């Protein structure tokens, strides 16, 4: 298994620890008080509810409702997040994850506001928007139950980033018996979420939050693509490839000047000849990688051919 990059690994650890702590505190009674529900404290409440706090727009994405909920979110984060982070770099990846998670929370807040207004207006047709806060104050206990938890909005944004970065990569998705391109996989998921959001069935899933994360992610990626020098592109996305090129340079330098040791006269010539042949092949491989990296800087990763991608991947495994 490939090494999990720093941000993806830390996000997995934080989410799992938060879930274990939530589960432990929920089942333990303290002296003089009942169990503590961390999902109620750090989950995202409706902004007109008494328990709403601004920090919940960040903390809610690290809380989960069940073992199944956290398992599927963390599996998707591990599978797609480590690839996207390796291409983008840690700073850009973390900014994208948090920004899309916050955006998903705001979409959920907007959806809850519309639901609240339509429900109240159906009972009181003459109600104005200015009167909603007063109604919300009287319904505070009920509105406090409108709580959203989970990393799904940010994870769906990571899924979108993978599909937009590697649109033609083929994925095997159960139960589909044939591989499907990443771009179609993302479109199918987005379509399912849109259909579910429009459905009148209440399944307690924040479908609009999922779509919100993808919408924010889409516009972020489009902005970064149209402004290559803005944001985290140079220090983030290119960092992976710059580090790869630097390792190539260091390896070639060691091969050229670093071979030492005592040799017998009979083997000296053959060893030197092998070193020269090895260094020549290394320089040729390095020249190819340099051309590929220059192409990425000019036209982006998607401009590479399948053979160029294979060459870059093989070189990263050797170094």
Secondary structure by P-SEA (a helix, b strand, c coil): cccccaaaaaaaaaaaaaaaaaaaaaacccccccccccccccccccccccccccccccccccccccaaaaaaaaaaaaacaaaaaaaccaaaaaaaaaaaaaaaaaaaaaaaaaaaaaaaaaacccccccaaaaaaaaaaaaaaacccccaaaaaaaaaaaaaaacccbbbbcccccccccaaaaaaaaaaaaaaaaacccccccaaaaaaaaaaaaaaaaaaaaacccccccccccaaaaaaaaaaaaaaaaaaaccccccccccaaaaaaaaaaaaaaaaaaaaaaaaaaaaaaaccccccccaaaaaaaaaaaaac
